[in-house]
Amino acid sequence: MNTMQNNISADHNIELTRAVMHTLDDWKLDGQHILSVMALPDNIKVRHLSKFRQSEAFPDTPGVNERLRHVLGIIDALATSYPTNPKMSLFWMTRRSKKFQNRTPIQVIVEDDLEGLITIRKHLDCSYDWFGDKN
Protein backbone atom coordinates (compact mmCIF):
# COMPACT_ATOMS: atom_id res chain seq x y z
CA MET A 1 0.00 0.00 0.00
CA ASN A 2 2.78 2.46 0.85
CA THR A 3 4.37 1.93 -2.59
CA MET A 4 1.03 2.65 -4.23
CA GLN A 5 0.66 5.87 -2.21
CA ASN A 6 4.18 6.91 -3.20
CA ASN A 7 3.34 6.30 -6.87
CA ILE A 8 0.13 8.31 -6.60
CA SER A 9 2.03 11.13 -4.91
CA ALA A 10 4.79 11.03 -7.55
CA ASP A 11 2.23 11.01 -10.37
CA HIS A 12 0.38 13.91 -8.74
CA ASN A 13 3.61 15.93 -8.46
CA ILE A 14 4.39 15.28 -12.12
CA GLU A 15 0.89 16.46 -13.12
CA LEU A 16 1.27 19.62 -11.01
CA THR A 17 4.66 20.28 -12.60
CA ARG A 18 3.22 19.82 -16.10
CA ALA A 19 0.35 22.20 -15.31
CA VAL A 20 2.72 24.86 -14.02
CA MET A 21 5.08 24.44 -16.98
CA HIS A 22 2.13 24.73 -19.36
CA THR A 23 1.10 27.97 -17.67
CA LEU A 24 4.63 29.40 -17.65
CA ASP A 25 4.86 28.56 -21.35
CA ASP A 26 1.50 30.25 -21.97
CA TRP A 27 2.87 33.31 -20.19
CA LYS A 28 5.71 33.23 -22.76
CA LEU A 29 8.44 33.03 -20.14
CA ASP A 30 11.79 32.06 -21.58
CA GLY A 31 13.89 29.33 -20.01
CA GLN A 32 15.95 31.66 -17.84
CA HIS A 33 12.82 33.28 -16.45
CA ILE A 34 11.29 29.89 -15.68
CA LEU A 35 14.44 28.87 -13.79
CA SER A 36 14.28 32.10 -11.82
CA VAL A 37 10.53 32.27 -11.18
CA MET A 38 10.50 28.68 -9.92
CA ALA A 39 13.79 29.07 -7.98
CA LEU A 40 15.11 25.90 -9.56
CA PRO A 41 18.50 24.77 -8.24
CA ASP A 42 21.63 25.98 -10.05
CA ASN A 43 22.38 22.51 -11.42
CA ILE A 44 19.18 22.63 -13.49
CA LYS A 45 19.77 24.29 -16.85
CA VAL A 46 17.35 25.56 -19.48
CA ARG A 47 17.92 22.41 -21.54
CA HIS A 48 16.48 20.35 -18.63
CA LEU A 49 13.12 22.15 -18.63
CA SER A 50 11.66 19.81 -21.26
CA LYS A 51 11.81 17.01 -18.66
CA PHE A 52 9.41 19.01 -16.47
CA ARG A 53 7.03 19.37 -19.39
CA GLN A 54 7.05 15.60 -19.91
CA SER A 55 7.92 13.20 -17.14
CA GLU A 56 9.60 14.73 -14.10
CA ALA A 57 8.34 16.65 -11.10
CA PHE A 58 10.02 19.80 -9.91
CA PRO A 59 12.69 19.22 -7.26
CA ASP A 60 11.30 18.93 -3.74
CA THR A 61 12.92 21.97 -2.14
CA PRO A 62 11.32 24.59 0.12
CA GLY A 63 11.90 27.39 -2.40
CA VAL A 64 10.51 25.49 -5.36
CA ASN A 65 7.55 24.23 -3.34
CA GLU A 66 6.68 27.75 -2.17
CA ARG A 67 6.72 29.09 -5.72
CA LEU A 68 4.78 26.08 -6.95
CA ARG A 69 2.04 26.86 -4.41
CA HIS A 70 1.91 30.50 -5.55
CA VAL A 71 1.75 29.71 -9.26
CA LEU A 72 -0.95 27.10 -8.62
CA GLY A 73 -2.82 29.67 -6.51
CA ILE A 74 -2.62 32.18 -9.37
CA ILE A 75 -3.84 29.54 -11.85
CA ASP A 76 -6.76 28.69 -9.56
CA ALA A 77 -7.67 32.34 -8.94
CA LEU A 78 -7.60 33.11 -12.66
CA ALA A 79 -9.85 30.10 -13.34
CA THR A 80 -12.26 31.40 -10.71
CA SER A 81 -12.16 34.94 -12.12
CA TYR A 82 -12.66 33.80 -15.71
CA PRO A 83 -14.51 30.47 -15.54
CA THR A 84 -16.08 30.61 -18.99
CA ASN A 85 -13.20 32.06 -20.99
CA PRO A 86 -9.70 30.79 -20.14
CA LYS A 87 -8.22 33.14 -22.77
CA MET A 88 -9.15 36.04 -20.49
CA SER A 89 -6.68 34.74 -17.93
CA LEU A 90 -3.83 35.17 -20.37
CA PHE A 91 -5.21 38.53 -21.46
CA TRP A 92 -5.27 39.70 -17.82
CA MET A 93 -1.72 38.46 -17.22
CA THR A 94 -0.40 40.37 -20.25
CA ARG A 95 -2.27 43.64 -19.73
CA ARG A 96 -0.50 46.61 -18.17
CA SER A 97 -2.04 47.97 -15.01
CA LYS A 98 -1.60 51.13 -12.97
CA LYS A 99 -1.87 48.89 -9.91
CA PHE A 100 1.47 47.40 -10.88
CA GLN A 101 3.25 50.63 -11.91
CA ASN A 102 2.10 50.23 -15.53
CA ARG A 103 3.59 46.74 -15.72
CA THR A 104 1.89 43.50 -16.68
CA PRO A 105 1.35 40.86 -13.98
CA ILE A 106 3.89 38.70 -15.80
CA GLN A 107 6.45 41.51 -15.58
CA VAL A 108 5.73 41.84 -11.85
CA ILE A 109 6.37 38.13 -11.38
CA VAL A 110 9.58 38.13 -13.43
CA GLU A 111 11.00 41.41 -12.12
CA ASP A 112 10.00 41.14 -8.46
CA ASP A 113 10.79 37.45 -7.97
CA LEU A 114 8.99 35.79 -5.04
CA GLU A 115 7.42 39.08 -3.95
CA GLY A 116 6.02 39.45 -7.45
CA LEU A 117 4.34 36.06 -7.26
CA ILE A 118 2.88 36.97 -3.87
CA THR A 119 1.72 40.38 -5.12
CA ILE A 120 -0.15 38.88 -8.07
CA ARG A 121 -1.61 36.09 -5.98
CA LYS A 122 -2.84 38.54 -3.33
CA HIS A 123 -4.37 40.73 -6.01
CA LEU A 124 -6.26 37.83 -7.61
CA ASP A 125 -7.18 35.80 -4.55
CA CYS A 126 -8.91 37.80 -1.86
CA SER A 127 -8.85 34.80 0.49
CA TYR A 128 -5.08 34.35 0.26
CA ASP A 129 -3.33 35.94 3.21
CA TRP A 130 -6.72 36.69 4.80
CA PHE A 131 -5.29 35.85 8.22
CA GLY A 132 -1.65 36.60 7.44
CA ASP A 133 -1.02 32.96 6.52
CA LYS A 134 1.31 32.51 3.54
CA ASN A 135 0.27 28.92 2.71
N, C-alpha and C positions, 0 to 999 in steps of 0.2 A: 504494500500500500504506500509506503513512504516513497519508493521509487516512482510510482505513478504520480504522486503529488509533486515530486520534484520535476517530472516531465511536464505536467500541467503548468507549473510555475515557469519553467523555462520557455515553454511555448507561448505563454501569456506575455512574458518579457520580450520575446521576439516580435510578437504582434504589436505591442506598444511601441517598440523601437521602429518598426516599419511604418506605423501610423505617424509618428513624429517625423521620421525622415521624409515621408510623403508630404507632410505639411511644410517642412523646411524647404523642400524642393518647390512646392507651390509658391512659397514666399520668395522664390528666386535667389535664395542665399547661395553664395558660392561655397566651395569646399572649406576655405579658410574660415569663413564666417560660421559655418556649421560647427567646425572644431571649436571655435571660440564660444559660440552661444551655448553649446552643450558641455563646455568645460571638459572636453575629452582629453585624456592623458597625453603627454608629449610624445609618447611612442606610437600614437595613432596618427597616421598621415592621411592626407586627402585621398590618396589612392585606396585606402582601406574603407572608405565610406560606403562603397558599393556592397560590402559585406553586411552593413547595417540595413541596407535596403532589401536584402535578400534573406539571409539566414542566421544572422548573429544579433544578439541583444547588446545594448550598450553596456559598457563596463559597470559593474556594481560598486560605484564609489559615492561617497556622500555628495560631492559636488555635482556629478552627473545626475544622480537621483533627484536632487533638489531642482535642477533645471528641467528634468523630465517631468516632474510634477507640475511645474509652472507652465510648460508648453502644453501639456495635456489639459490643464485648467483653462488656458486660453482657447484651445480647440473646443472644449466643452462649452465655454461661455459664448463663443461665436456661434456654435450650433444652436444654442438656446436663443441668442439674439436674432438669428436668421434661419429659422427652422425650415422654411419653405424654399429658400433660395441660397444654396451653399456658395454660389458665386459672389454673393454680397459680402461674405466673410473676407474673401480675398480683396474685394473692392475696398472694404473698410480698412484692412491692413496696409493698403497701398495709397491711401488718401491722406494728404497733409492735413494737420489739424493745429489750430492755435493752442489747443490744450497741451500740445507736445512741442511748443516753440516752432511751429510751422514745419514739423517733421512728420514723417509717416510713422505709424506704430512699428513697422519693420525697422526703420532707422533707429528708433528709440531702443529697440531690443539689441541691435547690432552695436550701436554707439555707446550705450549705457550699461552693457553687460548684464549681470544678474539684476541690478537695480532696474534696468530697462524691462526685463521680463516681469518683474514684480509690479512696476508701474502700469504696464499694459494689462496685466491680470487684474490688478485692483480696479482699473478703469472699467473693464468689461464685466467683472464678477462682483456685484455689490455684497455678496455674502462672504467673499474671501477677506480675511483679516478683520471680520466683524468684531471679534473679541481679541484682536491682537495676536491671533494664532497664525503662524506662517506655514501651516501644513496644507 
